[in-house]
Amino acid sequence: MFDSDSSIEPVARLEDNVNKRAGHVAVGHRGRALVWGGYMENQVENDQYWSSGEIWLYNSLTQTWASHRTVGDIPSKCSGAAATVMEDTMYVVAGFHKIVVSMKSIREGSQSSLAQESSDHASDSSDSEDDESGPMVSSVEIANSIWSLDLNTYTWNKLEPGGDPPLRCDKTACWTFGDKVYLFGGFGPPPSHMNKLGTLFEFCEDPTTTSGYGSYTRGWSNQLVVFNTTTKKWEWPVCTGQAPSPRAAHSVSVVGSTAYVFGGRHLDTRLNDLHSLDLITLKWSLVVADTDALDVPVGRSWQTMTPIHTGMEEGGLVMYGGFDNNLTALGDCWRMDLSQQPSSWVRCRHLELGPRLWHAAVGLDTSQVMVVGGLTNNILAPSFVAKHHAEKVLFLRVAPPSLLKLCLEYITKHRDLFNKEVEELPLSLKRIVKIRCSSGA
């Protein structure tokens, strides 16, 4: 349930806090959805990044949002990070981070990992203070750091693993399997340790970033890097098979002992290929090739792909939205039953509830996938074109709900018919019903 120091308010009052963001992360934990980070478009004077010291929690039984403050080594504000949960710990990796840096270091070019996009003013009063290196300003850094958040105490810890770290990147994807956190792909500066690890991945430069005034070379990779939570070290596993091409803004889902990688951007192309990685044998396989076929989702980036239960051991995948090669925000939904051979996508028009890109999705239970946040129009349009954020959370019903949830839905809609019965419920159930009714759920 909720912590005593969390703020609980009706959904209608709080949804803007989770919808008006993009480049955020969302994960599931013990029946809840957790939303963190990201930024808001159309912010001219105010800081566009959401607080990194606050996490938003959604309880699917009470259908309410709650915010919770975090403590410890709080990450810098960011977008484009990746997150995953292992037991009671959330791990956050990489991302495009807002930092405070001296003008002197920028002029001297000593911060090779900084994007040369420092602002003329800072969002916090401390940003404008001088130190021994001169005036301080806001800038951004593409990171390869990893943080952990204890989901019982809400305490952050910035980890310092041994071994060779990942390439600095954002728009990457990560997942857990066993006692390891995996990271695949991303967009960022060239690797500094290419000679040592160059045979384990490919890096493809973005030609639009390699020339001109203030150029800051970046590109796509297909790095596969593992943080071993037991040894506290980064590892670069040696895989067999043909790995996916370098990409960013792709999707990853884990079903059983297999990770599935879909789409993302490579150079000027947004892909629709689907690859699998056997997490036991570390062998890559191509499931569906990049294609223009009509019965396959069009190539895209910034979509979500979520594992779902199908009643079969193999499980399935459900994909929503994204951004296509025509710079269009997509609102289509596709499902794949992994027990069916050959593997194929089936469009689910009844689950299509409007366009989304750079949103996040969480499987709340076996029956529902939550789609939260994101933008609904062209994210790459000129600055004078307003970018529109999502207005509501979407709930995709991918299977029949549990008997408990069916009963809660019915009682909430017909509260006046069950006044006496609600009062006789066990305290925990009575509290759930009353919260749902008071929030307008």
N, C-alpha and C positions, 0 to 999 in steps of 0.2 A: 504494500500500500504506500501511503505518502509519509514523508518525514514531517515532524511537528514544526520545523522551521521553514518548510516550503510554503510558497504562496499558492493557494488554490482558488481559481476564479472560473466563472463560466467560460465555456469554450469560445463563445462569440467574442469575448473581450480579449482573449489571449492568442487567438490563431494568427493575428498579424505578426506576432513575435517569431513564429516558426515559418510562416508562408513568405514573408517579405525578405527572403534570403536566397542566395544561390551559392554554389560552391561549398556548401556545408556538408556535414556528415550526419548520418542517422544509422543507429544500430539497435538491435533488439537485445533485451536483457530481462529474463524472468517475467515474461508477459508484458513488459513495458517497451515503449519506443523512446530512445534518447536522441535528441537533436542538439548539435553543437557546431559553433563556428559559422563561417561563410560571411558574405557581404551583402549590402543592399544597393541596388542601382539608384540613379537619379539623386544622389546626395552631393550637393555642390559645396556647401559650407561645412557640413558635419562629417564626422568620421564615418566612412561607409562600411567599416567592418563591425560585425556584431561582437559583443563582449566574449572573450575567451575564458573569463572567470565564471561564466554562468552556463548551466546546462538545462535543457528543457525536457521534461518527462511526460509521457502520455500513458495513462492507464486505460486499457481497452475495456475493463469491466465497468469503471465509473464514467468512462468517456470524458475525462477531464485532463487538462494540462496543468503542470506545476513547474515552477522554476526553482532551481537550487543553486546556491553559490558554492564555488569550489575554492580550495585552498592549496597551498604548497607551491611547487614549481610550475605555475600556470604558464602554458604556452603563449607566445605572442599571438596577436590577432591574425587570422589567416583565412584564406580560401584555397580550394583545390587540394586539401589534405585528404588522406585516406584513413579509415578507422575500422576496427574490428574488435570483437569481444572474445575473451578467453576466461571462462568461469566468471569471476566477479571483477574482472579487470578489463577496461577499455584501453586499447592501444591506438595512438594517433601518430601517423608517419608522414613526413615530408610536407609539402604545401608551399603556398605563396604567402609569405609572412610579412606583416608590417613591423618594422623595427625602427629604432632611433639610432642615428649614426651621425658622426661629425662631418661637417662640410670638408674638413681637411682630408679625411680618409677618402671621400668621394673624388676630390680634386686630384689626389695622388694616385687614385686607381688602386688603392691597396685592398679594397673589398671586391675581389674578382667575382664573388658570387652575388653581388648586388645588381639588381636591375637598375639602370640609370634613369629612374623615374622619381627622384626625390622631389618633395613638394616644397613650395615656398613658405608654408606655415605648417605648424604641427598641431595635432589634435589635443595634446595634453600640454599643460603649462610647462612641465619639466622638459618637453622636447626643445623648447626654444632657449633653454639655459646654456651658457657656455661652459666648457670644461677646458682642460689643457690643450685639447686638440681644436678648439674653436667652437663656433656655433653648432648646435645640434639640430638636425632636421629629421622629418619622417622619410623613410625610404622603404623599399621592399627587398626581401631576400628569398630566393628559392632555396628551400632547406632539404636536408637529408637526415634530420634529427628524428628521434622517436621518444614519445612520452607515454606514460601509463597513468591511468586514472582509476583509483580504487573506488568501485561503485558502492561500497558500504560506507566509507568515510568521506568520499568525494575529495580525496587528496591526490594532487598531481605529483608525479615524480619524473624529472627529465633523466632519461637513461643515458648511460655512456658506455655502449657496448664495445668490446674489443673487436678485432678483425677489420676487414676492409668494408667501409660503409657503402650504402647504395649511392648511385648518382644523385645529385641534387635534382629534384623534380617536383612538379605539381601535376594535377590531373592524372594521378596514378591510381592503382587499386590494390587493396590488401585483404588478406583473409587469414584465418587460423586453421591449423590442423595439428592434432596432437599437442605438443608443447612448443610449437613454432608459429611465428608470425611471418607470413609470406608477402612480398611486395613484387608487383609486376608492372613494367612499362613506366610511362610518364614523359613529361616535357620539361627540359631544363638545359643548363649549360653543358658543354662537352665534359667528359670525364677527365679528371686529373690523373687517374691511374689506368688509362687505356692500355698501356703497354703490358701491365701486369695481368689484367683481366680481360683483355680485348677479345680473346677467343670465346668468352662465355656469353657475349651479347653483341648486338649491333647498335650503332648510333648513327642517326641520319640527321644532318644539319638542316635547319629551316633556312632556305636562302634569303628570305625576307629579313632575317635578323643578323646577317653576316656582313653587311656593308652599310655605308652612310654614316652621318654624324651620330656619335654616341651609340654606335652599334654594340649590341650585347648578344653574342652568338648563343643560340639555343637550338634544340632539336629534340627528336623523338628517340626513345630507346626501347628495347625489349628485354631489359634487365630482369632477372629473377633472383631476388635476394631474400635471405631468410634471417630473422632474428631468433636465435635459440634462447628461449627463456630459462633453460637449465644452465647452460654454459655462460649466458650473458654475452654472447658474441654474434657478430654478423657472419653469415656463411653464404657462399656462392655455389649452389648445387650444380653438379654436372648432369645435364639431361640428355636423353636420346630423343629421336624423332625430330620433326621439323617444327621449330618454335614459331609462334606468330611473328609477323613483321613488327618492327618498331611502331609504337602507337601511344596515344594519350587520349584521355576522356573516353576510355573504354569501360566495359562492365565485367565483373567477375562474380560468379556464384559457385559455392561449393555444395555438391550433393554427394553424400556418402564420402568416399575417399577420392573423389574426382573434382577438380576445379575446371570451370568452363569460362572461357574468355570470349567476349563478343565485341565486334566493332571497334569504334574509336577512329581517331584521325591519324593518317600517315601522309605527310606532305599536303597536297591539296585534295586528297581523297578521303572521304569518310566511308569506312568499310562495313560490310555486313557478314563477314566470315565468323564462324564459330569453331573454336579450338577447345580441346580438352587436355588436361594434364593429370595423369595418374599420380597421385600424391604418395603412393607407396613405391612404384617402380620409377617415378620421375620420367615418364615417357610422354612426349607430346603427340597428339593425333589431330588431324583435321576432321571435323565433324561435318561442317557445311562450308564450301568454298565461297569466296567473294564472288557475287553473281548479280546479274540484272534481271533474274527470273522474277516473274510477277507473284509467285507464291512464296516469296522470301521477303522479309522486311528490307526496305531500301537501306543503303549504307547510311550510317549515322554516327554521331558522337554525342556525349552528354546524356545518354539514355540511362535507364536503370534496368537491371536484370536480377530477379529475385528467385531463390529456390522455393518450390512449393511441393506439398504432399499431393499425390495422385491416387493413393490407395495401392500403388505398386511399389516394390522395393526400390526401383530405379529413380522414382520421384520425377520432378519436372522443373521447368523454368517458365517464368512469365516476365515479359519485357514491356516497358512502357516509355513512349515518347522519344525525345532526342532532337537532334539538329541535323538536317540532311545536306546533301551536296548542293542543293539549290538555296541554302541559307534559310530554310523554313523550319519553324518550330513544329514538331510532330506531336500528334495526339493518338497515334495508333497503338494497339495492344496486341501482343502475340504470345502464344503459349506453345511449349514443346513438351510432349510426353516422352521421357527418355526411355521408356520401355518399348516404344514403337521403333521398329527398324524397317527401312532406313529412317534416320532422324529427320523430322520435318517440322516446320513452323505452321501453326494454325492461327489465323487472325480471330480475335475475340472482340467483335464490334460492340457487343453489349457491355463491355468494360471500358469503352472509350469515352472519357469524360472531359476532353479538352486538351489543348497542347501544353507540353511541359518540356523544358530542357534545363540541364544542370540542376535537377531536382535530386531527391534522395528517396529511397523506398525501404520499407521494413516489413517483413512477414510477422504480423502481430500474433497469429496462431495458425492453425491448419486451414482456417477458412478465409482469412483476410490479409491483403497486402495494403499497407498504407503508403501513399505517395505524398510527400510533403515538400513544400517550397518550390523553387525554380522560377524560370521566366517563361512567358507565353508568346514572345515574339522574337525577332531577329536580334540576337545578342551582339552581332557584329555590325549592326547598322550605325551610321554616323552619329556622333554625339548629340546632334540636335533632334534625333528621333528618340522619344521616350521609350525606355525599356519597361515592360509591364511584368510585374511579379504576379505569382499565383494568388488567387483570392481565397482559396479554401483547400483544406486537406482532402485528398481523394481516398476513398476506401474501395478497393477492388475485391469483390466477393468471389473467390476462386474455388470455394467448396462450401457445402452446407455448414452452418455454424453449429456449435455444441448446443446441447439441450439447455445448459445454463444460460448461454447468451440469448437463445431464442426466448426463454422465459423472461429474462431481464428486459429485452426489447419490448415484449408484449405488455409487461406490467408498467414499464415507463410510459408507454403510449396511452395506457388506460388506468392511470394512477387512481382516479376517483373510484374505480370499481373495486379496488383492493386495499382500501385504507386499513381495515381491520386485519387483514391477512399480513400486510406489511409490518404492522406493529408486533405481530407474533413471530416474525422471522428471527433467526439467530442474529446476534448483534452485528456480526461482520456483513451478512447479507443485507440487513436493514440499512446499514450505513451506505452500502453500495447503491441501493435503490434510492435513498434520499439524496445522495450526491448527484446521481443521474437526473433526478427530477428537478433539483434546485438549479442545476447548470443548464437546463433546457435541452439536455442530450436526447 
